[in-house]
Amino acid sequence: MEMVQISHRILVGYASKDGATKEASGIIAEVLKKKYNVTVDLIDLKKTSPKLEEYDKLVVGAGVRAGKVYSDALKFLKQNFESKKVAFFVCCGGAGDPKKYEEAYKNYVTDVLANYPNLKPISTEAFGGRMKILGKTVFDTFDSKKIKNWAEKIDF
Ligand SMILES: Cc1cc2nc3c(=O)[nH]c(=O)nc-3n(C[C@H](O)[C@H](O)[C@H](O)COP(=O)(O)O)c2cc1C
């Protein structure tokens, strides 16, 4: 008898420094848990390296600083995602500004994923984020509704 090794758990792995991507990942995990009635592992990719073979459905999220998507997420994406379903998102200042959204999506999603030709995500998005300097909010374009709507449309 053939053993099916892959579990039905979903992974939501994130890299976050100021917390926006972490919070977005929590929202996404909740939506997927309800939608698919499965266990969703919410994992900080900076602290933990999840075993890819344990998942066939994954969401990977990352923040952006100084024009760079956080490396802990990019490192994770270097693996072989063949026959897996992956959704990818970023949280960044640019995507929260309607005038800069297209550019942010291109820079941090399209151009970044072009470095991973074997990764063919089923869904991608760029969300806004938050920035504080010395406790003072510089901008807050975190949009939990947009994040929730995107998660609901992920077709695993
Ligand atoms: C030092 C610093 C540099 C940043 N650089 C960029 C940038 O180059 N492009 C951008 O769109 N947003 C930039 N941002 C905004 C972040 O993307 C935003 O704070 C986002 O919430 C980061 O994700 P995180 O909260 O999960 O760490 C920067 C923020 C900081 C604090």
The ligand as an ORCA input file, in Angstrom:
! r2SCAN-3c Opt
* xyz 0 1
  C      14.461     51.095      8.101
  C      13.231     50.887      7.252
  C      13.364     50.848      5.865
  C      12.234     50.675      5.041
  N      12.374     50.608      3.681
  C      11.290     50.435      2.891
  C      11.429     50.352      1.461
  O      12.536     50.398      0.907
  N      10.309     50.191      0.730
  C       9.058     50.110      1.283
  O       8.083     49.976      0.558
  N       8.896     50.163      2.634
  C       9.980     50.324      3.449
  N       9.841     50.378      4.822
  C       8.510     50.184      5.410
  C       8.314     48.729      5.825
  O       8.148     47.942      4.681
  C       7.111     48.580      6.787
  O       7.517     49.089      8.031
  C       6.625     47.143      6.947
  O       5.619     47.166      7.952
  C       7.753     46.201      7.317
  O       7.271     44.904      7.600
  P       7.338     44.322      9.117
  O       6.516     45.293      9.957
  O       6.736     42.989      9.039
  O       8.778     44.310      9.527
  C      10.955     50.550      5.642
  C      10.846     50.576      7.040
  C      11.953     50.741      7.849
  C      11.804     50.754      9.344
*
